[in-house]
Amino acid sequence: MLDDGSVDLFGGIWPFIRRFIVVFLPLWVFLIIYTLGVNVIIASIIAGASASTVVIFEKFKLNQDNSDS
């Protein structure tokens, strides 16, 4: 199912920041690691893994919010 971005308009600024982080965090991680002189393939793997940390953080926060209710 496709995600409709207009639903997030009522959720405040965090949904927009989250989408921005998910899109651009791997790029920044890749650029930083690549400028440190690490191999391109290793830098790509680490950059790809950085996107999953945002998703894991979101799931953790959702579980916390659901358990508080």
PDB file of N, CA, C and O in Angstrom:
ATOM      1  N   MET A   1       0.844  -1.166   0.000  1.00  0.00           N
ATOM      2  CA  MET A   1       0.000   0.000   0.000  1.00  0.00           C
ATOM      3  C   MET A   1       0.894   1.235   0.000  1.00  0.00           C
ATOM      4  O   MET A   1       1.897   1.281   0.712  1.00  0.00           O
ATOM      5  N   LEU A   2       0.533   2.219  -0.788  1.00  0.00           N
ATOM      6  CA  LEU A   2       1.299   3.449  -0.868  1.00  0.00           C
ATOM      7  C   LEU A   2       0.973   4.347   0.315  1.00  0.00           C
ATOM      8  O   LEU A   2      -0.156   4.379   0.806  1.00  0.00           O
ATOM      9  N   ASP A   3       1.993   5.078   0.761  1.00  0.00           N
ATOM     10  CA  ASP A   3       1.826   5.990   1.879  1.00  0.00           C
ATOM     11  C   ASP A   3       1.376   7.345   1.351  1.00  0.00           C
ATOM     12  O   ASP A   3       2.021   7.929   0.480  1.00  0.00           O
ATOM     13  N   ASP A   4       0.272   7.837   1.881  1.00  0.00           N
ATOM     14  CA  ASP A   4      -0.224   9.145   1.483  1.00  0.00           C
ATOM     15  C   ASP A   4       0.360  10.192   2.420  1.00  0.00           C
ATOM     16  O   ASP A   4       0.053  10.196   3.612  1.00  0.00           O
ATOM     17  N   GLY A   5       1.188  11.067   1.900  1.00  0.00           N
ATOM     18  CA  GLY A   5       1.856  12.063   2.723  1.00  0.00           C
ATOM     19  C   GLY A   5       0.933  13.103   3.307  1.00  0.00           C
ATOM     20  O   GLY A   5       1.280  13.741   4.300  1.00  0.00           O
ATOM     21  N   SER A   6      -0.248  13.296   2.714  1.00  0.00           N
ATOM     22  CA  SER A   6      -1.166  14.310   3.221  1.00  0.00           C
ATOM     23  C   SER A   6      -1.757  13.928   4.571  1.00  0.00           C
ATOM     24  O   SER A   6      -2.236  14.799   5.298  1.00  0.00           O
ATOM     25  N   VAL A   7      -1.734  12.661   4.917  1.00  0.00           N
ATOM     26  CA  VAL A   7      -2.245  12.227   6.212  1.00  0.00           C
ATOM     27  C   VAL A   7      -1.370  12.781   7.332  1.00  0.00           C
ATOM     28  O   VAL A   7      -1.859  13.036   8.432  1.00  0.00           O
ATOM     29  N   ASP A   8      -0.084  12.967   7.060  1.00  0.00           N
ATOM     30  CA  ASP A   8       0.850  13.436   8.076  1.00  0.00           C
ATOM     31  C   ASP A   8       0.756  14.929   8.345  1.00  0.00           C
ATOM     32  O   ASP A   8       1.442  15.433   9.233  1.00  0.00           O
ATOM     33  N   LEU A   9      -0.078  15.650   7.600  1.00  0.00           N
ATOM     34  CA  LEU A   9      -0.178  17.095   7.796  1.00  0.00           C
ATOM     35  C   LEU A   9      -0.688  17.450   9.188  1.00  0.00           C
ATOM     36  O   LEU A   9      -0.348  18.507   9.720  1.00  0.00           O
ATOM     37  N   PHE A  10      -1.490  16.587   9.777  1.00  0.00           N
ATOM     38  CA  PHE A  10      -2.051  16.862  11.088  1.00  0.00           C
ATOM     39  C   PHE A  10      -1.171  16.340  12.214  1.00  0.00           C
ATOM     40  O   PHE A  10      -1.495  16.540  13.385  1.00  0.00           O
ATOM     41  N   GLY A  11      -0.075  15.682  11.891  1.00  0.00           N
ATOM     42  CA  GLY A  11       0.794  15.117  12.914  1.00  0.00           C
ATOM     43  C   GLY A  11       1.884  16.043  13.378  1.00  0.00           C
ATOM     44  O   GLY A  11       2.694  15.644  14.215  1.00  0.00           O
ATOM     45  N   GLY A  12       1.949  17.250  12.882  1.00  0.00           N
ATOM     46  CA  GLY A  12       2.978  18.191  13.287  1.00  0.00           C
ATOM     47  C   GLY A  12       4.167  18.141  12.344  1.00  0.00           C
ATOM     48  O   GLY A  12       4.055  17.682  11.207  1.00  0.00           O
ATOM     49  N   ILE A  13       5.297  18.614  12.824  1.00  0.00           N
ATOM     50  CA  ILE A  13       6.494  18.724  11.985  1.00  0.00           C
ATOM     51  C   ILE A  13       7.298  17.425  11.962  1.00  0.00           C
ATOM     52  O   ILE A  13       8.048  17.197  11.013  1.00  0.00           O
ATOM     53  N   TRP A  14       7.166  16.577  12.964  1.00  0.00           N
ATOM     54  CA  TRP A  14       7.997  15.374  13.040  1.00  0.00           C
ATOM     55  C   TRP A  14       7.851  14.449  11.837  1.00  0.00           C
ATOM     56  O   TRP A  14       8.870  13.926  11.384  1.00  0.00           O
ATOM     57  N   PRO A  15       6.661  14.207  11.285  1.00  0.00           N
ATOM     58  CA  PRO A  15       6.586  13.338  10.098  1.00  0.00           C
ATOM     59  C   PRO A  15       7.398  13.858   8.920  1.00  0.00           C
ATOM     60  O   PRO A  15       7.976  13.072   8.170  1.00  0.00           O
ATOM     61  N   PHE A  16       7.446  15.174   8.752  1.00  0.00           N
ATOM     62  CA  PHE A  16       8.237  15.738   7.665  1.00  0.00           C
ATOM     63  C   PHE A  16       9.725  15.599   7.938  1.00  0.00           C
ATOM     64  O   PHE A  16      10.501  15.277   7.038  1.00  0.00           O
ATOM     65  N   ILE A  17      10.120  15.843   9.181  1.00  0.00           N
ATOM     66  CA  ILE A  17      11.534  15.683   9.542  1.00  0.00           C
ATOM     67  C   ILE A  17      11.945  14.230   9.392  1.00  0.00           C
ATOM     68  O   ILE A  17      13.046  13.950   8.917  1.00  0.00           O
ATOM     69  N   ARG A  18      11.083  13.296   9.785  1.00  0.00           N
ATOM     70  CA  ARG A  18      11.390  11.877   9.670  1.00  0.00           C
ATOM     71  C   ARG A  18      11.606  11.481   8.211  1.00  0.00           C
ATOM     72  O   ARG A  18      12.543  10.749   7.896  1.00  0.00           O
ATOM     73  N   ARG A  19      10.754  11.957   7.338  1.00  0.00           N
ATOM     74  CA  ARG A  19      10.925  11.640   5.920  1.00  0.00           C
ATOM     75  C   ARG A  19      12.213  12.249   5.380  1.00  0.00           C
ATOM     76  O   ARG A  19      12.906  11.622   4.578  1.00  0.00           O
ATOM     77  N   PHE A  20      12.535  13.442   5.803  1.00  0.00           N
ATOM     78  CA  PHE A  20      13.768  14.098   5.379  1.00  0.00           C
ATOM     79  C   PHE A  20      14.984  13.299   5.848  1.00  0.00           C
ATOM     80  O   PHE A  20      15.930  13.097   5.088  1.00  0.00           O
ATOM     81  N   ILE A  21      14.955  12.850   7.093  1.00  0.00           N
ATOM     82  CA  ILE A  21      16.070  12.068   7.639  1.00  0.00           C
ATOM     83  C   ILE A  21      16.205  10.742   6.911  1.00  0.00           C
ATOM     84  O   ILE A  21      17.313  10.339   6.555  1.00  0.00           O
ATOM     85  N   VAL A  22      15.097  10.063   6.688  1.00  0.00           N
ATOM     86  CA  VAL A  22      15.154   8.764   6.017  1.00  0.00           C
ATOM     87  C   VAL A  22      15.719   8.904   4.608  1.00  0.00           C
ATOM     88  O   VAL A  22      16.436   8.020   4.138  1.00  0.00           O
ATOM     89  N   VAL A  23      15.404  10.002   3.933  1.00  0.00           N
ATOM     90  CA  VAL A  23      15.872  10.186   2.564  1.00  0.00           C
ATOM     91  C   VAL A  23      17.339  10.598   2.521  1.00  0.00           C
ATOM     92  O   VAL A  23      18.103  10.053   1.725  1.00  0.00           O
ATOM     93  N   PHE A  24      17.747  11.545   3.356  1.00  0.00           N
ATOM     94  CA  PHE A  24      19.067  12.136   3.220  1.00  0.00           C
ATOM     95  C   PHE A  24      20.127  11.610   4.188  1.00  0.00           C
ATOM     96  O   PHE A  24      21.314  11.849   3.970  1.00  0.00           O
ATOM     97  N   LEU A  25      19.742  10.910   5.236  1.00  0.00           N
ATOM     98  CA  LEU A  25      20.742  10.383   6.171  1.00  0.00           C
ATOM     99  C   LEU A  25      21.719   9.425   5.507  1.00  0.00           C
ATOM    100  O   LEU A  25      22.922   9.552   5.735  1.00  0.00           O
ATOM    101  N   PRO A  26      21.267   8.476   4.701  1.00  0.00           N
ATOM    102  CA  PRO A  26      22.250   7.597   4.050  1.00  0.00           C
ATOM    103  C   PRO A  26      23.216   8.351   3.134  1.00  0.00           C
ATOM    104  O   PRO A  26      24.385   7.982   3.028  1.00  0.00           O
ATOM    105  N   LEU A  27      22.740   9.387   2.483  1.00  0.00           N
ATOM    106  CA  LEU A  27      23.624  10.175   1.624  1.00  0.00           C
ATOM    107  C   LEU A  27      24.710  10.852   2.436  1.00  0.00           C
ATOM    108  O   LEU A  27      25.884  10.804   2.069  1.00  0.00           O
ATOM    109  N   TRP A  28      24.330  11.479   3.532  1.00  0.00           N
ATOM    110  CA  TRP A  28      25.326  12.157   4.371  1.00  0.00           C
ATOM    111  C   TRP A  28      26.300  11.157   4.986  1.00  0.00           C
ATOM    112  O   TRP A  28      27.503  11.411   5.039  1.00  0.00           O
ATOM    113  N   VAL A  29      25.784  10.029   5.447  1.00  0.00           N
ATOM    114  CA  VAL A  29      26.664   9.004   6.024  1.00  0.00           C
ATOM    115  C   VAL A  29      27.645   8.506   4.966  1.00  0.00           C
ATOM    116  O   VAL A  29      28.831   8.343   5.250  1.00  0.00           O
ATOM    117  N   PHE A  30      27.162   8.265   3.758  1.00  0.00           N
ATOM    118  CA  PHE A  30      28.038   7.811   2.690  1.00  0.00           C
ATOM    119  C   PHE A  30      29.122   8.847   2.392  1.00  0.00           C
ATOM    120  O   PHE A  30      30.299   8.506   2.275  1.00  0.00           O
ATOM    121  N   LEU A  31      28.723  10.099   2.271  1.00  0.00           N
ATOM    122  CA  LEU A  31      29.705  11.143   1.947  1.00  0.00           C
ATOM    123  C   LEU A  31      30.753  11.307   3.039  1.00  0.00           C
ATOM    124  O   LEU A  31      31.933  11.494   2.742  1.00  0.00           O
ATOM    125  N   ILE A  32      30.340  11.241   4.279  1.00  0.00           N
ATOM    126  CA  ILE A  32      31.295  11.379   5.389  1.00  0.00           C
ATOM    127  C   ILE A  32      32.257  10.201   5.412  1.00  0.00           C
ATOM    128  O   ILE A  32      33.465  10.389   5.551  1.00  0.00           O
ATOM    129  N   ILE A  33      31.733   8.995   5.278  1.00  0.00           N
ATOM    130  CA  ILE A  33      32.596   7.813   5.325  1.00  0.00           C
ATOM    131  C   ILE A  33      33.514   7.761   4.112  1.00  0.00           C
ATOM    132  O   ILE A  33      34.678   7.377   4.230  1.00  0.00           O
ATOM    133  N   TYR A  34      33.003   8.144   2.951  1.00  0.00           N
ATOM    134  CA  TYR A  34      33.820   8.131   1.731  1.00  0.00           C
ATOM    135  C   TYR A  34      34.960   9.143   1.807  1.00  0.00           C
ATOM    136  O   TYR A  34      36.060   8.871   1.326  1.00  0.00           O
ATOM    137  N   THR A  35      34.710  10.304   2.403  1.00  0.00           N
ATOM    138  CA  THR A  35      35.777  11.294   2.542  1.00  0.00           C
ATOM    139  C   THR A  35      36.825  10.867   3.553  1.00  0.00           C
ATOM    140  O   THR A  35      37.943  11.382   3.545  1.00  0.00           O
ATOM    141  N   LEU A  36      36.476   9.938   4.417  1.00  0.00           N
ATOM    142  CA  LEU A  36      37.464   9.399   5.356  1.00  0.00           C
ATOM    143  C   LEU A  36      38.394   8.392   4.689  1.00  0.00           C
ATOM    144  O   LEU A  36      39.350   7.924   5.307  1.00  0.00           O
ATOM    145  N   GLY A  37      38.119   8.057   3.433  1.00  0.00           N
ATOM    146  CA  GLY A  37      38.993   7.163   2.688  1.00  0.00           C
ATOM    147  C   GLY A  37      38.603   5.708   2.732  1.00  0.00           C
ATOM    148  O   GLY A  37      39.401   4.842   2.376  1.00  0.00           O
ATOM    149  N   VAL A  38      37.376   5.420   3.168  1.00  0.00           N
ATOM    150  CA  VAL A  38      36.899   4.041   3.229  1.00  0.00           C
ATOM    151  C   VAL A  38      36.469   3.618   1.824  1.00  0.00           C
ATOM    152  O   VAL A  38      36.049   4.446   1.015  1.00  0.00           O
ATOM    153  N   ASN A  39      36.579   2.328   1.549  1.00  0.00           N
ATOM    154  CA  ASN A  39      36.177   1.768   0.258  1.00  0.00           C
ATOM    155  C   ASN A  39      34.716   2.123  -0.043  1.00  0.00           C
ATOM    156  O   ASN A  39      33.897   2.215   0.871  1.00  0.00           O
ATOM    157  N   VAL A  40      34.396   2.320  -1.314  1.00  0.00           N
ATOM    158  CA  VAL A  40      33.056   2.729  -1.734  1.00  0.00           C
ATOM    159  C   VAL A  40      32.008   1.690  -1.347  1.00  0.00           C
ATOM    160  O   VAL A  40      30.918   2.054  -0.908  1.00  0.00           O
ATOM    161  N   ILE A  41      32.313   0.424  -1.501  1.00  0.00           N
ATOM    162  CA  ILE A  41      31.341  -0.627  -1.191  1.00  0.00           C
ATOM    163  C   ILE A  41      31.045  -0.664   0.303  1.00  0.00           C
ATOM    164  O   ILE A  41      29.888  -0.789   0.703  1.00  0.00           O
ATOM    165  N   ILE A  42      32.066  -0.559   1.118  1.00  0.00           N
ATOM    166  CA  ILE A  42      31.867  -0.566   2.572  1.00  0.00           C
ATOM    167  C   ILE A  42      31.099   0.677   3.008  1.00  0.00           C
ATOM    168  O   ILE A  42      30.219   0.601   3.866  1.00  0.00           O
ATOM    169  N   ALA A  43      31.438   1.825   2.412  1.00  0.00           N
ATOM    170  CA  ALA A  43      30.713   3.059   2.733  1.00  0.00           C
ATOM    171  C   ALA A  43      29.247   2.946   2.348  1.00  0.00           C
ATOM    172  O   ALA A  43      28.382   3.459   3.059  1.00  0.00           O
ATOM    173  N   SER A  44      28.954   2.287   1.238  1.00  0.00           N
ATOM    174  CA  SER A  44      27.560   2.110   0.802  1.00  0.00           C
ATOM    175  C   SER A  44      26.788   1.202   1.747  1.00  0.00           C
ATOM    176  O   SER A  44      25.624   1.460   2.053  1.00  0.00           O
ATOM    177  N   ILE A  45      27.432   0.147   2.206  1.00  0.00           N
ATOM    178  CA  ILE A  45      26.771  -0.779   3.140  1.00  0.00           C
ATOM    179  C   ILE A  45      26.453  -0.077   4.451  1.00  0.00           C
ATOM    180  O   ILE A  45      25.357  -0.233   4.988  1.00  0.00           O
ATOM    181  N   ILE A  46      27.394   0.690   4.966  1.00  0.00           N
ATOM    182  CA  ILE A  46      27.170   1.409   6.221  1.00  0.00           C
ATOM    183  C   ILE A  46      26.094   2.474   6.044  1.00  0.00           C
ATOM    184  O   ILE A  46      25.269   2.680   6.934  1.00  0.00           O
ATOM    185  N   ALA A  47      26.102   3.149   4.904  1.00  0.00           N
ATOM    186  CA  ALA A  47      25.082   4.170   4.643  1.00  0.00           C
ATOM    187  C   ALA A  47      23.696   3.544   4.547  1.00  0.00           C
ATOM    188  O   ALA A  47      22.725   4.120   5.037  1.00  0.00           O
ATOM    189  N   GLY A  48      23.594   2.392   3.932  1.00  0.00           N
ATOM    190  CA  GLY A  48      22.309   1.703   3.853  1.00  0.00           C
ATOM    191  C   GLY A  48      21.818   1.247   5.214  1.00  0.00           C
ATOM    192  O   GLY A  48      20.618   1.268   5.487  1.00  0.00           O
ATOM    193  N   ALA A  49      22.735   0.840   6.060  1.00  0.00           N
ATOM    194  CA  ALA A  49      22.356   0.410   7.410  1.00  0.00           C
ATOM    195  C   ALA A  49      21.901   1.594   8.259  1.00  0.00           C
ATOM    196  O   ALA A  49      21.128   1.413   9.199  1.00  0.00           O
ATOM    197  N   SER A  50      22.362   2.789   7.948  1.00  0.00           N
ATOM    198  CA  SER A  50      21.965   3.950   8.740  1.00  0.00           C
ATOM    199  C   SER A  50      20.488   4.281   8.557  1.00  0.00           C
ATOM    200  O   SER A  50      19.862   4.816   9.471  1.00  0.00           O
ATOM    201  N   ALA A  51      19.932   3.979   7.415  1.00  0.00           N
ATOM    202  CA  ALA A  51      18.504   4.248   7.191  1.00  0.00           C
ATOM    203  C   ALA A  51      17.640   3.354   8.062  1.00  0.00           C
ATOM    204  O   ALA A  51      16.572   3.772   8.511  1.00  0.00           O
ATOM    205  N   SER A  52      18.086   2.135   8.305  1.00  0.00           N
ATOM    206  CA  SER A  52      17.286   1.225   9.119  1.00  0.00           C
ATOM    207  C   SER A  52      17.271   1.651  10.588  1.00  0.00           C
ATOM    208  O   SER A  52      16.349   1.282  11.317  1.00  0.00           O
ATOM    209  N   THR A  53      18.256   2.409  11.035  1.00  0.00           N
ATOM    210  CA  THR A  53      18.253   2.868  12.427  1.00  0.00           C
ATOM    211  C   THR A  53      17.105   3.846  12.670  1.00  0.00           C
ATOM    212  O   THR A  53      16.534   3.864  13.761  1.00  0.00           O
ATOM    213  N   VAL A  54      16.762   4.650  11.683  1.00  0.00           N
ATOM    214  CA  VAL A  54      15.635   5.564  11.829  1.00  0.00           C
ATOM    215  C   VAL A  54      14.336   4.779  11.946  1.00  0.00           C
ATOM    216  O   VAL A  54      13.475   5.127  12.754  1.00  0.00           O
ATOM    217  N   VAL A  55      14.185   3.736  11.159  1.00  0.00           N
ATOM    218  CA  VAL A  55      12.974   2.911  11.198  1.00  0.00           C
ATOM    219  C   VAL A  55      12.877   2.186  12.537  1.00  0.00           C
ATOM    220  O   VAL A  55      11.795   2.111  13.119  1.00  0.00           O
ATOM    221  N   ILE A  56      13.981   1.657  13.027  1.00  0.00           N
ATOM    222  CA  ILE A  56      13.985   0.976  14.325  1.00  0.00           C
ATOM    223  C   ILE A  56      13.621   1.946  15.439  1.00  0.00           C
ATOM    224  O   ILE A  56      12.861   1.598  16.343  1.00  0.00           O
ATOM    225  N   PHE A  57      14.162   3.170  15.380  1.00  0.00           N
ATOM    226  CA  PHE A  57      13.836   4.185  16.375  1.00  0.00           C
ATOM    227  C   PHE A  57      12.342   4.506  16.349  1.00  0.00           C
ATOM    228  O   PHE A  57      11.722   4.643  17.403  1.00  0.00           O
ATOM    229  N   GLU A  58      11.766   4.625  15.166  1.00  0.00           N
ATOM    230  CA  GLU A  58      10.341   4.922  15.047  1.00  0.00           C
ATOM    231  C   GLU A  58       9.490   3.798  15.621  1.00  0.00           C
ATOM    232  O   GLU A  58       8.511   4.066  16.319  1.00  0.00           O
ATOM    233  N   LYS A  59       9.839   2.554  15.345  1.00  0.00           N
ATOM    234  CA  LYS A  59       9.092   1.427  15.896  1.00  0.00           C
ATOM    235  C   LYS A  59       9.181   1.410  17.417  1.00  0.00           C
ATOM    236  O   LYS A  59       8.194   1.130  18.098  1.00  0.00           O
ATOM    237  N   PHE A  60      10.360   1.710  17.948  1.00  0.00           N
ATOM    238  CA  PHE A  60      10.545   1.756  19.398  1.00  0.00           C
ATOM    239  C   PHE A  60       9.667   2.840  20.019  1.00  0.00           C
ATOM    240  O   PHE A  60       9.026   2.610  21.044  1.00  0.00           O
ATOM    241  N   LYS A  61       9.638   4.019  19.398  1.00  0.00           N
ATOM    242  CA  LYS A  61       8.821   5.110  19.926  1.00  0.00           C
ATOM    243  C   LYS A  61       7.328   4.786  19.841  1.00  0.00           C
ATOM    244  O   LYS A  61       6.568   5.123  20.748  1.00  0.00           O
ATOM    245  N   LEU A  62       6.907   4.133  18.757  1.00  0.00           N
ATOM    246  CA  LEU A  62       5.508   3.743  18.631  1.00  0.00           C
ATOM    247  C   LEU A  62       5.123   2.732  19.702  1.00  0.00           C
ATOM    248  O   LEU A  62       4.035   2.817  20.272  1.00  0.00           O
ATOM    249  N   ASN A  63       6.005   1.774  19.979  1.00  0.00           N
ATOM    250  CA  ASN A  63       5.734   0.793  21.032  1.00  0.00           C
ATOM    251  C   ASN A  63       5.645   1.463  22.389  1.00  0.00           C
ATOM    252  O   ASN A  63       4.816   1.085  23.217  1.00  0.00           O
ATOM    253  N   GLN A  64       6.499   2.462  22.628  1.00  0.00           N
ATOM    254  CA  GLN A  64       6.454   3.189  23.890  1.00  0.00           C
ATOM    255  C   GLN A  64       5.141   3.953  24.019  1.00  0.00           C
ATOM    256  O   GLN A  64       4.512   3.939  25.078  1.00  0.00           O
ATOM    257  N   ASP A  65       4.732   4.612  22.956  1.00  0.00           N
ATOM    258  CA  ASP A  65       3.489   5.382  22.982  1.00  0.00           C
ATOM    259  C   ASP A  65       2.278   4.473  23.193  1.00  0.00           C
ATOM    260  O   ASP A  65       1.343   4.838  23.905  1.00  0.00           O
ATOM    261  N   ASN A  66       2.295   3.301  22.581  1.00  0.00           N
ATOM    262  CA  ASN A  66       1.170   2.371  22.732  1.00  0.00           C
ATOM    263  C   ASN A  66       1.128   1.764  24.125  1.00  0.00           C
ATOM    264  O   ASN A  66       0.044   1.491  24.640  1.00  0.00           O
ATOM    265  N   SER A  67       2.275   1.548  24.741  1.00  0.00           N
ATOM    266  CA  SER A  67       2.275   0.958  26.077  1.00  0.00           C
ATOM    267  C   SER A  67       1.893   1.981  27.140  1.00  0.00           C
ATOM    268  O   SER A  67       1.407   1.600  28.205  1.00  0.00           O
ATOM    269  N   ASP A  68       2.101   3.269  26.880  1.00  0.00           N
ATOM    270  CA  ASP A  68       1.723   4.307  27.829  1.00  0.00           C
ATOM    271  C   ASP A  68       0.208   4.522  27.870  1.00  0.00           C
ATOM    272  O   ASP A  68      -0.328   4.963  28.886  1.00  0.00           O
ATOM    273  N   SER A  69      -0.470   4.218  26.789  1.00  0.00           N
ATOM    274  CA  SER A  69      -1.922   4.455  26.715  1.00  0.00           C
ATOM    275  C   SER A  69      -2.709   3.431  27.462  1.00  0.00           C
ATOM    276  O   SER A  69      -3.937   3.497  27.491  1.00  0.00           O
TER     277      SER A  69
END
